[in-house]
Structures are given as structure tokens and as C-alpha cells.
């Protein structure tokens, strides 16, 4: 197989019907690699993926979310024939299930299932592992890629049955694992430590995250390759950059509406911003996935604005079904801030804002310092500090020239150095290196 053309199978975890940044980036990356002539397939796990770009994943799902849940909870489903499994894994059925009832992705509710999945052939979903291995064996790849370590439970069996190198991307595994309750968190780490030797290499999108995850999982730092994050810049390049402020000053937020993304920090900063001179008409535009929101986080944040007398000062948009809709949204903004309370490993929304010609204000932690040092497209603030965030937003909104300079620097850097055609070439080089071992 060493002399065969490179053939790659890329496994990504579907986001249970929501727009998931990791699987959207996986889709963008694989699409770019296909355009470079690589023989590669994107295989969804759990549920079909959802993306605002062309979805290039195969129209089948392994480890179907309904199936693995039933196998976890009801022993009978661990022994039913393949015909039943195939029915439960039909993409249309999974889409219907996620639309009508949702598929739980909350780490607080998924401890047992997470540990079982990480145990691979020793877990309750062992027949799903066997099915995946059998399919990949027939496809004869010479490299298998995993979108995160949480789906790596099959790795030892894949090494044994398929016999090719395995590469895993590190992107947000810690956020989910830190949300697990005990004893599941400890058990999950024990299982992951057993899997590390089955993985031939790891990808991180920032030096920060490579160093952090090396210590977090106990991975040799030499096995982690730092490759820059890239985005599809086609529609951003075709559109004019966001215009300079000739309207009410407008601050934007682009991410899921969950506490770890820091919407509450931005709302507190915006309420303070509105009290300052020349900001009496400032607006806040919020875009992102809410879903069922059982704890009512999003509505609680919106109510803070209403209680402050700012019901007419903000607007919320739920979904962007088309990539162009996201471009149009960003071009309405003067500055974007998604002040995450956790240490963000990627920062896709930063690159998207900069590509649209919109400067950003982000916390001084995680991947953000590296992103802004590389692009020059924004400012850093103290994490979890609404007052400091309000100060910097106020300064930028009043200083048109400073904001314009940041926007131009950031847009130029992303369109030149962070377009996926360029970053995927580095990924492809790593694929060849690993496949030749």
C-alpha cells in the first residue's frame, strides 16, 4: 500500500442537527483537499453534519446517534441484526430525530455513553466498531483521520484490522471532558490514555493548544503538529469589506448562545457601552445556534437587555443556512466580539470576521493572542471583564482610523495566509508524511 496513491478516510462527529464549528471546518478542509486532487471521503459519525457551505460528506452515518444511545441503554439493541442497525442509521431518520426530539450533546448527560464509546470493542457499541472496521477495510485507505479524540475508541481495532496510520485533530476535546461528572470524567481519561499509542500523529491549530493538550492528555509534544486554521475565503473576497461606520455603531456576536462563548460578558459590556457619550444609539447584533436551551440561557441574556431598556437596541438571528448570509451579517458590523470564558482552541469566527473586514475584540487567552499577532486585526482584553471590554469597544468605535487600520490588516492577512487552499496544502503534506511511514 505504500506505493499506492494516497487515499484518506476522514471521520467527523455530526453536531446533532446544529451548526458545529468543528464539523463545518472539517467539511471545508476536506472540500479543499478534494479540489487538490486528493482521494478523500468525509464520514459522519452519530448524525449527518450540518453546514452553511456545500456538504461534501458521504450520505451515510456510522455510529448512528439513535443506535448507539439505544445500545447504551437497552441490552437487546446490542444484539439485534444488521438490518435493524441500518434502518436506525439512515441519515433521513437521524435528521428527523434531531429535528423532532434532538440528540443529546450535553456532557452532563452523556458520561456513561462517552466512556463506553472510548472503550471501543470493549464498550456496548462493539458491533458498531466492527461495522466501521469492516467498511474501512474494504475501502482500503492508507490514512485514517479523526476529527477529535472523543471518537478514537475504534483506533486500536482500526490499527489491527486496517493497518494504516491514524491522525487525530485536537479541537475542543477538553471542553467536553471537563463538563463530565464523576466518575465518568476520570474513566474517560483512563480510556483516552490507553488510546494514545494507537494514534500516529495529532493536529492542533495553535501553539497554545498543542502545548496545553500535550500536558492535558499526556501526549508527547513531538507527536502534535501545529497547522494554521484556514477558511473558505471565496465569498469574502468577492464581497467588499464592511463599510466604515456611517450608521449607528454596531457590535456583533457570532457563536452558539451558550455560557462558555461569553454572550453574557458581551451583553454586560454593551449595557455599559450604551451609557457612554456618543453611544446612545449603538446596536448589538447577535447570531448563533440556540437549540432547545433547556436552562434558558439565551432568553435570560435577552431579558437583561430588555430590563436595561434596550429591547430595540439588539437583534438576534438564529441560523445561517447559506454561507453568503453569514458574510452579509458580518458586513453589517463595525466590530465583533465573542468573549469566550474558556480558552478557545481555534477561533474560526475571528478569521471570518477579519475576512469580512471587521476588526475583533477578544479575550487574552487561548488561541486568540496567536491569531491576532498573526493577522493584526484586533485587540485583546482581560478575560471575563465586561468593563474592560466596554472600554476597548468604546475606544475602537470612536476611533474610525484605528478601526479601519485593524480591519484592513486583518482582511489582508486572512485572504493571503489563512485561505483554506493554502492551509490545506500543509495538511496534505502531513498526510503524505504519515502515510509513507
C-alpha positions as CSV (number, residue, x, y, z in Angstrom):
1,X,0.0,0.0,0.0
2,X,3.0,2.3,0.5
3,X,3.3,2.7,-3.3
4,X,-0.5,3.3,-3.8
5,X,-2.0,6.8,-4.4
6,X,-2.9,8.5,-1.2
7,X,-6.4,7.5,-0.1
8,X,-7.8,9.1,3.1
9,X,-10.9,8.5,5.2
10,X,-11.8,11.4,7.5
11,X,-14.2,10.7,10.3
12,X,-16.1,13.7,11.8
13,X,-18.7,13.9,14.5
14,X,-22.1,15.3,13.5
15,X,-23.5,18.1,15.7
16,X,-26.9,16.6,16.3
17,X,-28.6,19.0,13.9
18,X,-26.8,22.1,15.0
19,X,-24.1,24.1,13.2
20,X,-20.9,22.7,14.8
21,X,-17.8,24.7,14.2
22,X,-15.5,21.6,14.2
23,X,-17.5,19.6,11.6
24,X,-18.1,22.7,9.5
25,X,-14.3,23.2,9.4
26,X,-13.8,19.5,8.7
27,X,-16.2,19.9,5.7
28,X,-14.3,23.0,4.4
29,X,-10.9,21.3,4.8
30,X,-12.0,18.1,3.0
31,X,-13.6,20.1,0.2
32,X,-10.3,21.9,-0.3
33,X,-8.4,18.7,-0.3
34,X,-10.7,17.2,-2.9
35,X,-10.1,20.2,-5.1
36,X,-6.4,19.5,-4.8
37,X,-7.0,16.0,-6.3
38,X,-6.8,14.0,-3.0
39,X,-8.8,10.8,-2.8
40,X,-10.6,11.6,0.5
41,X,-14.0,10.9,1.9
42,X,-15.7,12.7,4.9
43,X,-17.6,10.1,7.0
44,X,-20.1,11.4,9.6
45,X,-20.5,9.7,12.9
46,X,-23.6,10.0,15.2
47,X,-25.6,12.3,12.9
48,X,-25.3,13.9,9.5
49,X,-23.3,17.1,9.6
50,X,-24.9,20.5,9.0
51,X,-23.0,23.2,7.2
52,X,-23.7,26.6,5.5
53,X,-21.4,25.5,2.7
54,X,-21.8,22.6,0.2
55,X,-22.0,19.5,2.3
56,X,-19.5,17.0,0.8
57,X,-19.8,14.2,3.4
58,X,-20.9,10.8,2.3
59,X,-24.7,10.1,2.6
60,X,-24.4,7.5,5.4
61,X,-23.7,7.6,9.1
62,X,-21.6,5.4,11.3
63,X,-22.3,5.0,15.0
64,X,-25.8,6.5,14.4
65,X,-26.8,8.6,17.4
66,X,-30.1,6.8,17.9
67,X,-28.5,3.4,17.6
68,X,-25.6,4.0,20.0
69,X,-27.9,5.5,22.6
70,X,-30.3,2.5,22.5
71,X,-27.3,0.1,22.6
72,X,-26.1,2.0,25.7
73,X,-29.4,1.9,27.5
74,X,-31.1,-1.3,26.3
75,X,-29.0,-4.5,26.1
76,X,-31.3,-6.0,23.5
77,X,-30.2,-3.5,20.9
78,X,-26.6,-4.7,21.3
79,X,-27.5,-7.9,19.6
80,X,-30.1,-7.0,17.0
81,X,-29.3,-7.9,13.4
82,X,-27.6,-5.6,11.0
83,X,-30.8,-4.9,9.1
84,X,-32.2,-3.1,12.2
85,X,-28.9,-1.1,12.6
86,X,-29.0,0.0,9.0
87,X,-32.6,1.3,9.4
88,X,-31.7,3.2,12.6
89,X,-28.6,4.7,11.0
90,X,-30.5,6.1,7.9
91,X,-29.5,9.7,7.5
92,X,-33.1,10.8,6.9
93,X,-34.2,9.1,10.2
94,X,-31.4,10.8,12.1
95,X,-32.2,14.2,10.7
96,X,-35.9,13.6,11.6
97,X,-34.9,12.5,15.2
98,X,-32.7,15.5,15.7
99,X,-35.3,17.9,14.4
100,X,-38.2,16.4,16.4
101,X,-36.5,15.3,19.6
102,X,-32.9,16.3,19.4
103,X,-29.9,14.1,20.1
104,X,-28.3,14.9,23.5
105,X,-24.9,16.5,23.3
106,X,-24.6,17.8,26.9
107,X,-21.6,16.3,28.6
108,X,-23.5,16.3,31.9
109,X,-25.9,13.8,30.4
110,X,-23.5,11.6,28.4
111,X,-20.9,10.4,30.8
112,X,-21.7,6.7,30.5
113,X,-22.0,6.8,26.7
114,X,-18.8,8.7,26.3
115,X,-16.8,6.1,28.4
116,X,-18.4,3.3,26.5
117,X,-17.6,4.8,23.1
118,X,-14.0,5.3,24.2
119,X,-13.8,1.7,25.2
120,X,-14.3,0.7,21.5
121,X,-14.7,-3.1,21.2
122,X,-14.9,-3.4,25.0
123,X,-17.9,-1.0,25.1
124,X,-21.6,-1.5,24.5
125,X,-21.2,-0.3,20.9
126,X,-18.8,-3.0,19.9
127,X,-20.8,-4.1,16.9
128,X,-20.6,-0.5,15.6
129,X,-16.8,-0.7,15.8
130,X,-16.8,-3.9,13.9
131,X,-19.0,-2.5,11.2
132,X,-16.8,0.6,10.8
133,X,-13.7,-1.5,10.6
134,X,-15.2,-3.9,8.0
135,X,-16.2,-0.9,5.8
136,X,-12.9,0.8,6.0
137,X,-11.0,-2.5,5.4
138,X,-13.0,-2.8,2.1
139,X,-12.3,0.8,1.2
140,X,-8.5,0.3,1.6
141,X,-7.4,3.7,2.8
142,X,-3.8,4.4,3.6
143,X,-4.5,7.0,6.2
144,X,-7.4,7.5,8.6
145,X,-8.2,10.9,10.2
146,X,-10.3,11.5,13.3
147,X,-11.8,14.9,14.0
148,X,-11.2,14.6,17.8
149,X,-10.1,12.1,20.4
150,X,-13.6,11.5,21.7
151,X,-14.3,9.4,18.6
152,X,-11.0,7.5,18.9
153,X,-12.3,4.4,20.7
154,X,-12.1,2.4,17.5
155,X,-8.4,3.3,16.9
156,X,-6.9,0.1,18.3
157,X,-9.2,-2.1,16.3
158,X,-8.6,0.0,13.2
159,X,-4.8,-0.3,13.6
160,X,-5.3,-4.1,13.9
161,X,-7.8,-4.6,11.1
162,X,-7.0,-1.9,8.6
163,X,-3.3,-1.5,9.4
164,X,-2.7,2.2,8.4
165,X,-1.6,5.3,10.2
166,X,-4.2,7.2,12.2
167,X,-4.1,11.0,12.6
168,X,-6.4,12.9,15.2
169,X,-7.2,16.5,15.3
170,X,-7.4,18.1,18.8
171,X,-10.2,20.7,18.8
172,X,-12.3,21.2,21.9
173,X,-12.0,17.7,23.5
174,X,-11.1,19.3,26.8
175,X,-14.3,21.5,26.9
176,X,-16.5,18.4,26.7
177,X,-14.4,16.3,29.0
178,X,-14.3,19.0,31.7
179,X,-18.1,19.0,31.6
180,X,-18.4,15.3,32.5
181,X,-19.4,14.4,36.0
182,X,-17.6,11.9,38.1
183,X,-16.8,9.0,37.9
184,X,-17.1,9.4,34.1
185,X,-14.5,12.1,33.7
186,X,-11.8,10.1,35.4
187,X,-12.9,6.9,33.5
188,X,-12.8,8.8,30.2
189,X,-9.3,10.0,30.8
190,X,-8.2,6.4,31.7
191,X,-9.6,5.2,28.4
192,X,-8.0,8.0,26.3
193,X,-4.6,7.3,27.8
194,X,-5.0,3.7,26.5
195,X,-5.7,5.1,23.0
196,X,-2.8,7.5,22.6
197,X,-0.3,4.8,21.4
198,X,-2.7,3.9,18.6
199,X,-2.6,7.4,17.2
200,X,0.4,8.1,14.9
201,X,0.0,11.9,15.0
202,X,-2.1,14.8,16.2
203,X,-3.0,18.2,14.7
204,X,-3.6,21.4,16.7
205,X,-4.4,24.8,15.2
206,X,-2.3,26.8,17.7
207,X,0.9,26.6,19.7
208,X,-1.2,27.3,22.8
209,X,-3.5,24.3,22.2
210,X,-0.7,22.0,21.2
211,X,1.2,22.7,24.5
212,X,-1.9,22.6,26.6
213,X,-3.2,19.3,25.1
214,X,0.2,17.7,25.3
215,X,0.0,18.1,29.1
216,X,-3.8,17.6,29.4
217,X,-3.7,14.1,27.7
218,X,0.0,13.2,28.3
219,X,0.8,13.2,24.6
220,X,4.4,13.6,23.6
221,X,4.8,17.1,22.2
222,X,6.7,15.8,19.2
223,X,3.6,13.9,18.0
224,X,1.5,17.1,17.8
225,X,1.8,19.1,14.6
226,X,0.7,22.7,14.7
227,X,-1.1,23.7,11.4
228,X,-2.8,27.0,10.9
229,X,-6.5,27.2,10.7
230,X,-7.9,28.2,7.3
231,X,-11.4,29.2,6.0
232,X,-13.1,29.3,2.6
233,X,-12.5,33.0,1.6
234,X,-14.2,32.9,-1.8
235,X,-17.4,34.8,-0.9
236,X,-15.5,37.1,1.5
237,X,-13.0,38.0,-1.2
238,X,-15.8,38.7,-3.7
239,X,-17.7,41.0,-1.3
240,X,-16.5,44.4,-0.5
241,X,-15.1,44.8,3.1
242,X,-17.5,46.0,5.7
243,X,-18.1,49.8,5.3
244,X,-16.8,52.3,7.7
245,X,-19.3,53.5,10.4
246,X,-21.9,55.7,8.7
247,X,-24.7,54.3,10.8
248,X,-25.4,53.6,14.5
249,X,-22.3,52.0,16.0
250,X,-22.8,48.2,15.7
251,X,-21.2,45.4,17.8
252,X,-21.6,41.8,16.7
253,X,-21.5,38.4,18.3
254,X,-21.2,35.1,16.2
255,X,-21.2,31.8,18.0
256,X,-23.6,29.3,19.8
257,X,-25.6,31.0,22.5
258,X,-24.1,29.2,25.5
259,X,-22.3,30.5,28.6
260,X,-18.9,29.3,27.6
261,X,-19.0,31.5,24.5
262,X,-19.4,34.5,26.7
263,X,-22.6,36.2,25.4
264,X,-23.3,37.3,29.0
265,X,-20.0,39.1,29.2
266,X,-20.7,40.9,25.9
267,X,-24.2,41.9,27.0
268,X,-22.9,43.4,30.3
269,X,-20.3,45.3,28.3
270,X,-22.9,46.5,25.8
271,X,-25.2,47.8,28.5
272,X,-22.3,49.8,29.9
273,X,-21.2,50.9,26.5
274,X,-24.7,52.4,25.8
275,X,-24.3,54.7,28.8
276,X,-21.3,56.4,27.3
277,X,-21.2,59.6,25.2
278,X,-22.0,59.2,21.5
279,X,-23.0,55.6,22.1
280,X,-26.7,56.3,22.8
281,X,-27.7,54.7,19.6
282,X,-25.2,51.8,19.5
283,X,-26.6,48.4,18.4
284,X,-25.9,44.8,19.2
285,X,-26.4,42.1,16.5
286,X,-26.3,38.5,17.8
287,X,-26.1,35.4,15.6
288,X,-25.8,31.8,16.6
289,X,-27.4,28.5,17.4
290,X,-29.7,28.3,20.4
291,X,-31.4,24.9,20.1
292,X,-33.7,23.8,22.9
293,X,-31.8,25.8,25.5
294,X,-33.3,23.9,28.5
295,X,-31.7,26.1,31.0
296,X,-33.0,29.3,29.3
297,X,-29.5,30.9,29.0
298,X,-30.2,32.8,25.8
299,X,-33.5,34.2,26.9
300,X,-32.0,35.2,30.2
301,X,-29.4,37.3,28.3
302,X,-32.0,38.8,26.1
303,X,-34.0,39.7,29.2
304,X,-31.0,41.6,30.6
305,X,-31.1,43.9,27.6
306,X,-34.9,44.4,27.9
307,X,-34.6,45.2,31.6
308,X,-31.9,47.8,30.7
309,X,-34.4,49.5,28.3
310,X,-32.5,48.2,25.3
311,X,-35.2,46.0,23.7
312,X,-35.0,47.9,20.5
313,X,-31.1,48.1,20.5
314,X,-30.4,44.5,19.7
315,X,-31.5,41.9,17.2
316,X,-31.0,38.1,17.1
317,X,-30.6,35.8,14.1
318,X,-30.9,32.1,14.7
319,X,-29.3,30.4,11.7
320,X,-27.4,31.0,8.5
321,X,-28.4,28.3,6.0
322,X,-26.2,29.9,3.4
323,X,-22.6,31.0,3.7
324,X,-23.4,34.2,2.0
325,X,-25.9,35.0,4.8
326,X,-23.0,34.9,7.3
327,X,-20.9,37.2,5.0
328,X,-23.8,39.7,4.8
329,X,-24.3,39.6,8.6
330,X,-20.7,40.4,9.3
331,X,-20.6,43.2,6.8
332,X,-23.3,45.0,9.0
333,X,-20.8,45.2,11.9
334,X,-18.2,47.7,13.0
335,X,-16.6,45.3,15.4
336,X,-17.1,41.7,16.5
337,X,-16.6,40.2,20.0
338,X,-17.2,36.7,21.1
339,X,-15.6,36.9,24.6
340,X,-15.3,33.2,25.4
341,X,-14.9,32.3,29.0
342,X,-12.9,29.2,28.1
343,X,-9.6,29.0,26.3
344,X,-10.7,28.8,22.7
345,X,-8.6,26.3,20.6
346,X,-9.5,27.6,17.1
347,X,-11.3,30.9,16.7
348,X,-13.0,30.3,13.3
349,X,-15.3,33.3,13.8
350,X,-12.3,35.6,14.2
351,X,-11.0,34.6,10.8
352,X,-14.5,35.0,9.3
353,X,-14.9,38.5,10.7
354,X,-11.5,39.6,9.6
355,X,-12.1,38.2,6.1
356,X,-15.2,40.4,6.0
357,X,-13.2,43.5,7.0
358,X,-14.5,43.6,10.6
359,X,-12.0,44.0,13.5
360,X,-12.4,41.9,16.6
361,X,-12.0,42.4,20.3
362,X,-11.3,39.1,22.0
363,X,-10.1,37.8,25.5
364,X,-6.4,37.5,26.0
365,X,-6.3,33.7,26.3
366,X,-6.4,30.5,24.2
367,X,-5.7,30.8,20.5
368,X,-6.7,34.5,20.3
369,X,-3.3,36.1,21.1
370,X,-1.7,34.0,18.3
371,X,-4.5,34.7,15.8
372,X,-4.3,38.5,16.4
373,X,-0.5,38.5,16.5
374,X,-0.5,36.8,13.1
375,X,-3.3,38.9,11.5
376,X,-3.1,42.2,13.3
377,X,-6.8,42.5,13.1
378,X,-8.0,43.3,16.6
379,X,-7.4,44.0,20.2
380,X,-7.2,41.8,23.3
381,X,-8.9,42.4,26.6
382,X,-8.8,40.9,30.1
383,X,-10.9,37.7,30.1
384,X,-14.3,37.8,31.9
385,X,-14.1,41.6,32.4
386,X,-17.1,43.4,30.9
387,X,-15.8,46.8,31.9
388,X,-12.5,46.4,30.1
389,X,-14.4,45.0,27.1
390,X,-16.7,48.1,27.1
391,X,-13.6,50.4,27.3
392,X,-11.9,48.8,24.3
393,X,-15.1,48.7,22.3
394,X,-15.8,52.3,23.1
395,X,-12.3,53.3,22.0
396,X,-12.5,51.5,18.7
397,X,-16.0,52.7,17.9
398,X,-14.9,56.3,18.3
399,X,-11.6,55.9,16.5
400,X,-12.5,55.3,12.9
401,X,-9.0,55.4,11.6
402,X,-7.7,52.8,14.1
403,X,-10.6,50.6,13.4
404,X,-10.1,50.9,9.6
405,X,-6.4,50.0,10.0
406,X,-7.2,46.9,12.0
407,X,-9.8,45.9,9.5
408,X,-7.5,46.3,6.5
409,X,-4.6,44.4,8.2
410,X,-6.8,41.6,9.3
411,X,-8.6,41.2,6.0
412,X,-5.4,41.2,4.0
413,X,-3.8,38.6,6.3
414,X,-6.7,36.2,6.2
415,X,-7.2,36.5,2.4
416,X,-3.5,36.0,1.8
417,X,-2.4,33.5,4.5
418,X,-5.5,31.9,6.0
419,X,-7.4,30.8,3.0
420,X,-8.1,27.1,3.1
421,X,-6.4,26.4,-0.2
422,X,-3.1,27.4,1.4
423,X,-3.6,25.8,4.8
424,X,-4.9,22.6,3.3
425,X,-1.7,22.2,1.3
426,X,0.2,22.0,4.7
427,X,-2.3,19.4,5.9
428,X,-1.8,17.4,2.7
429,X,1.9,17.4,3.2
430,X,1.5,16.0,6.6
431,X,-0.9,13.3,5.3
432,X,1.8,12.2,2.8
433,X,4.5,12.1,5.6
434,X,2.4,9.9,7.8
435,X,1.1,7.6,5.1
436,X,4.7,6.9,4.0
437,X,5.8,5.7,7.4
